[in-house]
Amino acid sequence: MRKLTYFIACSIDGFIGDPSGDATAMYPFVDAEFLEFLKTEHPETVSTPGRRALGFDDLENRLFDTIIQGRSSYDLALKEGVTSPYAQMRQYVASRTLTESPDPQVEIVSADVVGKVRELKAEEGELGIYLCGGSQLAGALFDEIDELIIKTYPIVYGTGMPMFGSGFAVTEFTLGEVRSFGNGAVVRTYSRKR
């Protein structure tokens, strides 16, 4: 069974963006040290245009071969004219409003996103599924998430878009690897207790 991993950036107080979802306040923390970490450990989580610009478009995927993201996350790429933001993986976008994909490499999941993720998890394969965001999709898929990789940047929003747009549910995860960076960022990996 393949894993669904929510690989997400957040503030110290657990927000993935301001109240409108804008996360640009976190961008300055993606410095040379942090980019090297992404390049060596998680190259597939960098968008295809980003990989090309940084000169590591040829690196093989290490953890994921499939990505699922919400409509708002996908819209960030579309606003830049990019219709296939993660061409290094199979791409799915969960959306109730986007009825037709603007790119043949991107499949729209308009109904039963949980069923689709269960189908993807049941596939054979060494690599997992990257849940890119956003908050509402993470909330809808909460019970299917096997692992969290949380990139925490040293800022506080005070209020904003939570990591999970869902109801209250106490759920335990086990801490695995922790890595800190000179700029104050910390990346923690958690596995769901089953």
Secondary structure as the mmCIF struct_conf table of DSSP 4:
data_model
#
loop_
_struct_conf.conf_type_id
_struct_conf.id
_struct_conf.beg_label_comp_id
_struct_conf.beg_label_asym_id
_struct_conf.beg_label_seq_id
_struct_conf.end_label_comp_id
_struct_conf.end_label_asym_id
_struct_conf.end_label_seq_id
HELX_LH_PP_P HELX_LH_PP_P1 ARG A 2 LYS A 3
STRN STRN1 LEU A 4 SER A 11
TURN_TY1_P TURN_TY1_P1 ILE A 12 ASP A 13
BEND BEND1 GLY A 14 GLY A 14
STRN STRN2 PHE A 15 GLY A 17
BEND BEND2 ASP A 18 ASP A 18
TURN_TY1_P TURN_TY1_P2 PRO A 19 SER A 20
HELX_RH_3T_P HELX_RH_3T_P1 THR A 24 PHE A 29
HELX_RH_AL_P HELX_RH_AL_P1 ALA A 32 GLU A 41
HELX_RH_3T_P HELX_RH_3T_P2 PRO A 43 THR A 45
BEND BEND3 VAL A 46 VAL A 46
HELX_RH_AL_P HELX_RH_AL_P2 THR A 48 LEU A 54
TURN_TY1_P TURN_TY1_P3 GLY A 55 GLY A 55
TURN_TY1_P TURN_TY1_P4 ASP A 57 ASP A 58
HELX_LH_PP_P HELX_LH_PP_P2 LEU A 59 ASN A 61
BEND BEND4 ARG A 62 LEU A 63
STRN STRN3 PHE A 64 GLY A 70
HELX_RH_AL_P HELX_RH_AL_P3 ARG A 71 LYS A 79
TURN_TY1_P TURN_TY1_P5 GLU A 80 GLY A 81
BEND BEND5 THR A 83 THR A 83
TURN_TY1_P TURN_TY1_P6 PRO A 85 GLN A 88
BEND BEND6 MET A 89 MET A 89
STRN STRN4 ARG A 90 ALA A 94
BEND BEND7 ARG A 96 THR A 97
BEND BEND8 GLU A 100 GLU A 100
BEND BEND9 PRO A 102 ASP A 103
TURN_TY1_P TURN_TY1_P7 PRO A 104 GLN A 105
STRN STRN5 VAL A 106 VAL A 109
BEND BEND10 ALA A 111 ALA A 111
HELX_RH_AL_P HELX_RH_AL_P4 VAL A 113 ALA A 122
BEND BEND11 GLU A 123 GLU A 123
BEND BEND12 GLU A 126 LEU A 127
STRN STRN6 GLY A 128 GLY A 133
HELX_RH_AL_P HELX_RH_AL_P5 SER A 135 ALA A 140
TURN_TY1_P TURN_TY1_P8 LEU A 141 LEU A 141
HELX_RH_3T_P HELX_RH_3T_P3 PHE A 142 GLU A 144
STRN STRN7 GLU A 147 TYR A 153
BEND BEND13 PRO A 154 PRO A 154
BEND BEND14 GLY A 158 GLY A 160
STRN STRN8 MET A 161 PRO A 162
BEND BEND15 MET A 163 MET A 163
BEND BEND16 SER A 166 SER A 166
STRN STRN9 PHE A 173 SER A 180
TURN_TY1_P TURN_TY1_P9 GLY A 182 ASN A 183
BEND BEND17 GLY A 184 GLY A 184
STRN STRN10 VAL A 186 ARG A 192
#
